[in-house]
Amino acid sequence: MLSLYQRLVLGCFVLLVIVFGMTLFVRASLRRVAATDVMLSSADQATAMLTGLESALAREQLLAAEFEAEPGPTSVAPLMAQMQQTERQIKATALLVADPSLNAFQQQHSRLSTQVGHAVSPDQLRAMASSQLRLRLAALDQGLQQLMATQSAKQLAAQQTAIRERTLLSRHMLTVVEVSSLLALIVAPLIVYSVIAPLHEVAQSAQLIGKGDLQARIEWRSHDDLGIIATEVNRLAVRMRDLRETESGRRQMEHQLSDAVLQSIFEPIIVTDGKGQLLKLNQAAIELLGEVAGDRMALTNTPGGDKILKAVRDAVSMQRAITNEGEAALLPMRIGEAQRSYRLRTTPMRDEDGKLLGAVTVLEDVTQMQEVDRFKTRFISVASQKLRDPLQRIRLSLYTLSKGFGGELKPLQADLLQGAEEEAEALNDLMADLIEVAELDTGRRELKIERLRPLDILQDAHDRFIDEAQAKQIEIEIRAFSDLSHVNADRRALRSILDNLLSNAIRYTPPGGSILLRAEEIKDRVQFFVRDTGRGIETERLPMIFGRFDTSGGTGEGTGLGLALVRRLVESLGGQVAVESRLGSGTTFSFTVPMATVQASRHPVEVG
């Protein structure tokens, strides 16, 4: 099999041979035409010379007539001069016209010229004049006419030959063009096909391999560059096939391992895709929900199925995990005669590019934890109520002493009393938070739900904290639409939520920083944001930030119940709370509140 280069060289050689042959053919025709042109040019020049010779001979006859009329030196001199000039023209013409008749003409004219030249005396001149010189010249003229006729015939023949050769050359040129074009149309496609066909075959095989057909091979046995490419592509296909088989086996093992791990977990686990469609349940989930839960439509008919699907949809729509205690939905389940409670923790699954693949929902049994929590809540409620009255008496006593009603205080005594008052005030705040949390947990807190305007809520919060913020050179800005849909909420609860979030933001934002209050509509809810430019919170602390007695700021300030209270208040309003933060980039708290109505046009309002 010829290599790709050999095919190209062979094709070029064939084209060169064709071009060279056509060139030789045309060159021979051009030579013949050139020779004919030379012959025609010589004939034209000879004819012109003979015509000039004819004119000279006519002048001789005219001068001879004058000489015969008056013989003498005066009339013979012009005749002799003309005959000498004619003699020179005859010699010049003889160089172009190789004809015996011209040689005879030259000899006759030369003898006559010699005779005229030897006539010197008057007697000789009269004898020459009476020798019929003019008739002799006329005889020479007749010979010249015959010679001119012969030359005209030669000239005509040369012209016809030239025309014939040019016509033949034109035909040859046309033949060369036609033959060359025909050969080019035949040879060029053959050359192109011999080169392109292997490339096309290699490209098709490579395309099949690229589409996943790793059994395809490139058949090209030549050892040229294309053969090297074909060999390497075949080797690559083999390697990819081996890698695919290895990767497939590895993935199968990983799938079996992950499935085994999933089935070995005692807690019920539900796996869904990015659209909330049910993919898999582990054995614990099947035992809890029943065999029918394997179908998504049937899952809605199982106890708690709607809550499970809602938790999955919320996690997918929010594009983040719902694992914190405050965000996870509680699912009551009756198993036999026992009443159990499960907390739904949903985590989205993503690929390496961050694309949402699905979600994993874990049902955590929190029945015992709820019992402990209820006992703790009752204890805190009772203890707080019992400690509240003694604390108020202590505060009143400290106030009485600090105002001097018990006598004048020394500086040290005044400092001690001021410290005691501050600690009593902090203890009072803690007791108030404990009582409010206990009321929420036990259900004794009554909410007064009314239609509230989001911008008014943010404006009131801005006005309450603007003095404290300006004291630290912190800017508070409001960014919301003036006609956002109203929300159904408790005014006191919203005030407590924003007060806790704003007080934390001011506490942890350095002087010169800023705080943004924002509200926007999301589906059937209004979402509020409190964003600061503080130092931020460590990522590992975020899951615990809404727990009770947690001080994520790390300074020990506050009661640690503020964010727990925020979570419980938001939940009581039917919303969810979330936090986003990075060290050095500030913190953003957000919470949702159910929307009362849906409005149309939007006009942004900023207050700062």
C-alpha positions in Angstrom: 0.0 0.0 0.0 1.4 3.4 -1.0 1.9 5.9 1.8 0.2 9.2 1.8 3.4 11.0 0.8 4.0 8.5 -2.0 0.5 9.1 -3.4 1.1 12.8 -3.4 4.5 12.5 -5.1 3.2 10.1 -7.7 0.2 12.4 -8.5 2.5 15.4 -8.8 4.9 13.4 -11.1 2.0 12.5 -13.4 0.9 16.1 -13.6 4.5 17.2 -14.4 4.8 14.6 -17.2 1.5 15.8 -18.7 2.5 19.4 -18.5 6.0 18.6 -19.9 4.6 16.7 -22.9 2.1 19.4 -23.7 4.9 21.9 -23.5 7.0 20.0 -26.0 4.1 19.7 -28.3 3.3 23.4 -28.2 7.0 24.3 -28.5 7.4 22.4 -31.8 4.3 24.2 -33.3 5.7 27.6 -32.1 9.0 26.8 -33.8 7.3 26.1 -37.1 5.3 29.3 -36.9 8.4 31.2 -36.1 10.2 29.8 -39.2 7.2 30.6 -41.3 7.2 34.1 -40.0 10.9 34.5 -40.9 10.3 33.2 -44.4 7.3 35.5 -44.9 9.3 38.4 -43.6 12.2 37.6 -46.1 9.7 37.4 -48.9 8.2 40.7 -48.0 11.6 42.3 -47.9 12.6 40.7 -51.3 9.4 42.0 -52.9 10.0 45.4 -51.5 13.6 45.3 -52.9 12.3 44.2 -56.3 9.8 47.0 -56.3 12.5 49.5 -55.6 14.6 47.9 -58.4 11.7 48.3 -60.8 11.5 52.0 -59.9 15.2 52.4 -60.5 15.0 50.7 -63.9 12.1 52.9 -64.9 14.2 56.0 -64.1 17.0 54.5 -66.2 14.6 54.2 -69.2 13.5 57.8 -68.7 17.1 59.0 -68.6 18.0 56.7 -71.6 15.3 58.4 -73.7 16.8 61.8 -72.8 20.2 60.6 -73.7 19.1 59.2 -77.1 17.4 62.5 -77.8 20.5 64.6 -77.1 23.7 62.4 -76.9 26.4 64.1 -75.0 28.3 64.3 -71.7 25.6 66.3 -70.0 22.9 63.7 -70.6 25.0 60.6 -70.1 26.2 61.6 -66.6 22.7 61.3 -64.9 22.1 58.0 -66.8 25.4 56.6 -65.6 24.8 57.7 -62.0 21.4 56.1 -62.1 22.8 52.9 -63.6 25.4 52.7 -60.8 22.7 53.2 -58.2 20.6 50.5 -59.8 23.6 48.2 -59.8 24.0 48.6 -56.0 20.3 47.9 -55.6 20.6 44.7 -57.7 23.5 43.5 -55.5 21.5 44.2 -52.3 18.5 42.4 -53.7 20.6 39.4 -54.7 21.5 39.0 -51.0 17.8 38.3 -50.3 16.5 36.7 -53.5 18.4 33.6 -54.4 17.1 33.2 -58.0 19.2 32.4 -61.1 17.0 34.9 -63.1 18.2 37.7 -60.9 21.8 36.7 -61.5 21.3 36.8 -65.2 19.5 40.1 -64.9 22.5 41.4 -62.9 25.0 40.3 -65.5 23.0 41.9 -68.4 22.6 45.1 -66.5 26.3 45.1 -65.6 27.4 44.7 -69.2 25.1 47.5 -70.3 26.3 49.7 -67.6 29.9 49.0 -68.6 29.2 49.9 -72.2 27.6 53.2 -71.2 30.5 53.9 -69.0 33.1 53.3 -71.7 31.4 55.8 -74.2 33.4 58.9 -73.7 34.0 60.6 -77.0 31.2 62.2 -78.9 31.4 59.5 -81.6 31.1 56.8 -78.9 28.2 58.6 -77.3 26.3 59.0 -80.6 27.0 55.3 -81.3 25.7 54.4 -77.9 22.6 56.6 -78.4 21.9 54.9 -81.7 22.3 51.4 -80.2 18.7 51.3 -79.0 19.7 51.6 -75.3 16.1 52.2 -74.3 14.9 49.0 -75.9 17.6 47.0 -74.2 16.6 48.5 -70.9 12.9 47.6 -71.6 14.1 44.0 -72.2 15.7 44.1 -68.8 12.5 45.4 -67.3 10.5 42.5 -68.8 13.0 40.1 -67.1 12.5 42.0 -63.9 8.8 41.7 -64.2 9.0 38.0 -64.6 11.3 37.9 -61.5 8.8 40.0 -59.6 6.0 37.7 -60.6 7.9 34.7 -59.4 8.7 36.5 -56.1 5.0 37.4 -55.7 4.1 33.8 -56.0 6.7 32.9 -53.4 5.4 35.6 -51.1 1.8 34.4 -51.5 2.9 30.8 -50.8 4.8 32.1 -47.7 1.7 33.9 -46.5 -0.5 30.8 -47.0 2.0 28.7 -45.2 2.1 31.2 -42.3 -1.7 31.2 -42.1 -1.8 27.5 -42.2 0.9 27.2 -39.5 -0.9 29.7 -37.3 -4.2 27.9 -37.7 -2.5 24.6 -36.9 -0.9 26.3 -33.8 -4.3 27.5 -32.7 -5.7 24.0 -33.0 -2.7 22.6 -31.2 -3.1 25.1 -28.4 -6.8 24.4 -28.1 -6.1 20.7 -28.2 -3.4 21.1 -25.5 -5.9 23.1 -23.3 -8.6 20.5 -23.8 -6.4 17.6 -23.2 -4.7 19.2 -20.2 -8.1 20.1 -18.7 -9.4 16.6 -19.3 -6.3 15.1 -17.7 -6.5 17.5 -14.8 -10.1 16.7 -14.3 -9.2 13.0 -14.3 -5.9 13.0 -12.4 -6.6 15.8 -9.9 -9.7 14.1 -8.4 -7.8 10.8 -8.3 -4.9 12.5 -6.4 -7.3 14.3 -4.0 -9.3 11.1 -3.5 -6.2 9.1 -2.8 -5.3 11.6 -0.1 -8.7 12.6 1.3 -10.2 9.1 1.4 -7.7 7.8 4.0 -8.1 11.0 6.0 -11.9 10.7 5.9 -11.7 7.1 6.9 -9.5 7.9 9.8 -11.7 10.8 10.8 -14.9 8.6 10.7 -13.2 6.0 12.9 -11.9 8.6 15.3 -15.4 10.1 15.5 -16.9 6.7 16.3 -14.3 6.3 19.1 -15.1 9.8 20.3 -18.8 8.9 20.5 -18.0 6.0 22.8 -17.6 3.1 20.3 -14.3 1.9 21.7 -14.5 -1.3 19.6 -13.9 0.8 16.4 -10.5 0.7 14.9 -8.7 2.7 12.2 -7.4 0.4 9.3 -4.3 2.0 7.9 -1.2 -0.1 7.6 1.2 2.4 6.1 4.1 3.6 8.3 3.7 7.3 7.3 2.4 10.1 9.7 -1.2 9.1 9.1 -0.3 5.5 10.0 1.3 6.7 13.2 -1.8 8.8 14.0 -4.0 5.8 13.3 -1.9 3.5 15.5 -1.9 6.0 18.4 -5.7 6.5 18.2 -6.2 2.7 18.2 -4.0 2.5 21.3 -5.9 5.3 22.9 -9.2 3.5 22.2 -7.8 0.4 23.8 -6.7 2.3 26.9 -10.0 4.1 27.2 -11.9 0.8 26.9 -9.7 -0.7 29.6 -10.2 2.5 31.7 -13.9 2.4 31.2 -14.1 -1.2 32.3 -12.0 -0.5 35.3 -14.0 2.7 36.1 -17.3 0.8 35.6 -16.1 -1.9 38.0 -14.9 0.7 40.5 -18.2 2.6 40.3 -20.2 -0.6 40.7 -18.2 -1.4 43.8 -18.6 2.1 45.2 -22.4 1.9 44.5 -22.6 -1.4 46.3 -20.5 0.0 49.2 -22.6 3.1 49.4 -25.8 1.1 49.2 -24.5 -1.2 52.0 -23.6 1.8 54.1 -27.0 3.3 53.5 -28.8 0.1 54.5 -26.6 -0.3 57.6 -27.7 3.0 59.0 -30.3 2.6 61.7 -32.0 6.0 61.1 -34.5 6.2 58.2 -33.0 7.8 55.1 -34.8 9.0 52.0 -32.9 9.9 48.8 -34.5 12.1 46.1 -33.3 13.7 42.9 -33.1 17.4 42.0 -36.8 17.6 41.3 -37.9 15.9 44.5 -38.6 12.6 42.9 -38.0 9.6 45.2 -34.9 7.5 44.3 -34.1 5.3 47.3 -35.1 4.3 50.8 -33.0 2.4 53.3 -34.4 -0.5 55.2 -35.2 1.6 58.3 -37.2 4.1 56.2 -39.1 1.2 54.6 -39.9 -0.3 58.0 -41.1 3.1 59.3 -43.1 4.2 56.3 -44.1 0.9 54.8 -43.5 -0.8 51.5 -45.7 1.6 49.6 -43.3 4.4 50.3 -41.1 3.1 47.5 -43.3 5.1 45.2 -43.4 8.9 45.4 -47.1 9.2 44.7 -47.7 6.5 47.4 -45.4 8.4 49.8 -47.9 11.3 50.0 -50.5 8.8 51.3 -48.2 7.6 54.2 -48.3 9.2 57.6 -46.0 12.3 57.4 -45.4 11.9 53.7 -46.5 15.4 52.9 -44.1 16.9 55.5 -41.2 14.7 54.1 -41.8 16.0 50.5 -42.1 19.6 51.8 -38.8 19.4 53.6 -37.2 18.0 50.4 -38.7 20.8 48.3 -37.6 23.5 50.8 -34.0 22.2 50.8 -33.9 22.0 47.0 -35.5 25.4 46.5 -33.2 27.1 49.1 -30.2 25.3 47.5 -28.7 24.5 50.9 -28.9 22.1 53.7 -31.7 22.2 56.3 -30.0 20.5 59.2 -30.1 23.0 62.0 -32.4 22.3 64.9 -34.5 25.4 64.1 -34.9 24.7 60.4 -35.6 21.0 60.5 -39.3 20.0 60.4 -40.7 17.8 63.1 -42.7 14.8 62.0 -45.0 13.1 64.6 -45.5 9.4 63.8 -47.6 6.7 65.5 -46.0 3.3 65.6 -48.4 0.9 67.1 -49.7 2.5 70.3 -46.6 4.6 70.7 -46.3 8.2 69.6 -42.9 9.1 68.2 -41.4 12.3 66.9 -38.9 12.6 64.0 -36.8 15.5 63.0 -36.3 15.8 59.2 -32.8 16.9 58.2 -32.4 17.5 54.5 -29.0 18.1 52.7 -28.7 18.8 49.0 -26.2 16.7 46.9 -24.0 18.4 44.3 -21.5 17.4 41.8 -18.0 18.8 41.4 -19.3 21.8 39.5 -21.9 22.6 42.1 -24.8 21.4 40.1 -27.7 20.2 42.2 -28.1 16.4 41.9 -30.7 15.7 44.6 -31.2 15.6 48.4 -30.7 13.2 51.3 -33.3 13.4 54.1 -32.6 11.8 57.5 -35.4 11.1 59.9 -33.9 11.5 63.4 -35.9 10.1 66.3 -36.1 12.9 68.8 -38.9 11.6 71.0 -36.7 11.3 74.1 -35.0 14.6 73.4 -38.4 16.3 73.2 -39.3 14.8 76.6 -36.1 16.1 78.1 -36.6 19.4 76.4 -40.1 19.7 77.7 -38.9 18.9 81.2 -36.1 21.5 80.9 -38.6 24.1 79.6 -41.0 23.5 82.5 -38.1 23.7 84.9 -36.8 26.9 83.4 -40.2 28.4 83.3 -40.9 27.6 87.0 -37.4 28.6 88.1 -37.6 31.9 86.1 -40.9 32.8 87.6 -39.8 31.9 91.2 -36.5 33.9 90.8 -38.1 36.9 89.1 -39.6 38.4 92.3 -36.4 38.1 94.4 -34.4 39.6 91.6 -36.8 42.6 91.3 -36.3 43.2 95.1 -32.6 43.0 94.7 -32.6 45.4 91.8 -34.8 47.8 93.8 -32.5 47.6 96.8 -29.4 48.3 94.7 -31.2 51.2 93.1 -32.1 52.7 96.5 -28.5 52.4 97.7 -27.0 53.8 94.5 -29.3 56.9 94.7 -28.0 57.6 98.2 -31.2 56.8 100.2 -29.1 54.7 102.6 -26.5 57.3 103.1 -23.6 58.8 101.3 -21.4 56.3 99.4 -17.7 56.2 99.3 -16.1 55.8 95.8 -15.3 52.1 96.3 -18.9 51.5 97.5 -20.3 53.3 94.5 -18.2 51.3 92.1 -19.3 48.0 93.7 -23.0 49.1 93.6 -22.6 50.0 89.9 -21.1 46.6 89.1 -23.9 44.9 91.0 -26.5 46.9 89.2 -25.1 45.9 85.8 -24.9 42.2 86.7 -28.5 42.4 88.1 -29.6 44.0 84.8 -27.9 41.2 82.8 -29.5 38.6 85.0 -32.9 40.3 84.5 -32.4 40.2 80.7 -31.5 36.5 81.0 -34.6 35.8 83.0 -36.8 37.7 80.5 -35.4 35.7 77.6 -35.8 32.4 79.5 -39.4 33.2 80.3 -40.1 34.2 76.6 -38.5 31.0 75.3 -40.4 29.0 77.9 -43.7 30.6 76.9 -43.0 29.8 73.2 -42.0 26.2 74.0 -45.0 25.5 76.2 -47.4 27.3 73.9 -48.4 29.9 76.4 -47.2 32.8 74.2 -50.2 34.1 72.3 -49.5 35.7 68.9 -51.6 38.5 67.6 -51.5 38.0 63.8 -52.1 41.1 61.7 -51.3 42.5 58.3 -48.0 44.4 58.5 -46.1 46.4 55.9 -42.5 45.1 55.5 -41.1 48.6 54.9 -42.7 49.9 58.1 -41.3 47.0 60.1 -37.7 47.8 58.8 -38.2 51.5 59.3 -39.2 51.1 63.0 -36.2 48.8 63.6 -34.0 51.4 61.9 -35.3 54.2 64.1 -34.9 52.2 67.4 -31.2 51.5 66.8 -30.0 54.5 64.7 -28.7 56.3 67.8 -26.8 53.3 69.1 -25.3 52.7 65.6 -24.3 56.3 65.1 -22.5 56.3 68.5 -20.2 53.6 66.9 -20.1 55.4 63.6 -22.1 52.5 61.9 -24.4 53.2 59.0 -27.8 51.5 58.8 -29.4 51.3 55.4 -32.8 50.1 54.3 -33.3 48.5 50.9 -36.8 47.4 50.1 -39.7 48.0 47.7 -42.3 50.5 49.0 -45.2 48.3 47.9 -44.0 44.8 48.9 -46.9 42.5 49.8 -48.0 42.7 53.4 -47.2 39.9 55.8 -49.3 38.0 58.3 -47.3 38.3 61.6 -47.2 39.3 65.2 -45.8 42.9 65.5 -44.2 42.1 68.9 -42.6 39.0 67.6 -41.1 40.7 64.5 -39.8 43.5 66.8 -38.1 41.0 69.1 -36.6 39.2 66.1 -35.2 42.4 64.5 -34.0 43.8 67.9 -32.0 40.6 68.6 -30.5 40.5 65.1 -29.7 44.3 65.0 -28.2 44.3 68.5 -25.9 41.5 67.5 -25.0 43.2 64.3 -24.1 46.5 66.0 -22.2 44.6 68.8 -19.9 42.7 66.3 -19.6 45.4 63.6 -16.4 47.6 64.0 -16.7 51.4 63.9 -17.0 52.7 60.3 -18.9 49.6 59.2 -22.4 49.3 57.8 -25.6 47.3 58.3 -28.1 46.6 55.6 -31.8 45.9 56.3 -33.5 44.3 53.2 -36.8 42.7 52.3 -37.9 40.9 49.1 -40.7 38.5 48.0 -39.9 34.8 47.5 -42.9 32.8 46.2 -45.6 33.1 48.9 -43.3 34.6 51.5 -41.4 37.8 52.3 -37.8 37.3 53.2 -36.0 39.7 55.6 -32.2 40.2 55.7 -29.9 41.7 58.3 -26.4 42.0 56.8 -23.4 43.4 58.6 -19.8 44.0 57.8 -18.4 42.5 61.0 -15.7 39.9 61.5 -17.9 37.0 60.6 -18.5 33.6 62.2 -16.4 30.4 61.8 -18.1 27.9 59.4 -17.9 25.1 62.0 -20.0 27.2 64.4 -22.8 28.0 62.0 -24.8 24.7 62.6 -24.9 25.5 66.4 -25.6 29.2 66.2 -29.3 28.9 66.9 -28.8 26.7 69.9 -29.5 27.9 73.4 -26.8 29.6 75.4 -24.6 29.8 72.3 -22.3 32.9 72.0 -20.9 32.7 68.6 -19.2 36.0 68.8 -16.6 34.5 71.1 -16.6 37.5 73.5 -18.9 36.1 76.1 -21.3 39.0 75.7 -25.1 38.5 75.7 -27.2 35.7 77.2 -26.8 33.2 74.4 -30.5 33.0 74.1 -31.1 35.7 71.5 -30.7 33.7 68.4 -32.5 30.7 70.0 -35.4 33.1 70.7 -35.2 34.4 67.1 -35.5 30.8 65.8 -38.5 30.0 68.0 -40.3 33.2 67.1 -39.7 32.7 63.3 -41.0 29.2 63.6 -44.0 30.3 65.6 -44.8 32.7 62.7 -44.6 29.8 60.2 -41.2 30.8 58.7 -37.6 29.7 58.6 -34.4 31.4 59.6 -30.9 31.0 58.1 -27.4 32.4 58.4 -24.5 32.9 56.0 -21.1 34.0 57.2 -17.4 33.9 56.5 -14.6 35.1 58.7 -13.6 38.6 57.6 -16.7 39.0 55.3 -19.5 39.8 57.7 -22.7 37.9 58.5 -26.1 37.8 56.9 -29.2 36.6 58.9 -32.4 36.0 56.9 -35.9 34.8 57.9 -39.1 34.3 56.1 -42.7 35.3 57.0 -45.9 34.2 55.2 -47.2 36.7 52.7 -50.7 38.2 53.2 -51.3 39.3 49.6 -49.5 39.5 46.2 -48.9 43.0 44.7 -47.9 43.9 41.2 -45.6 46.9 40.4 -42.5 47.4 42.5 -40.6 50.6 43.4 -37.4 50.4 45.4 -36.9 52.5 48.5 -33.5 53.0 50.2 -33.1 54.6 53.6 -29.8 55.2 55.2 
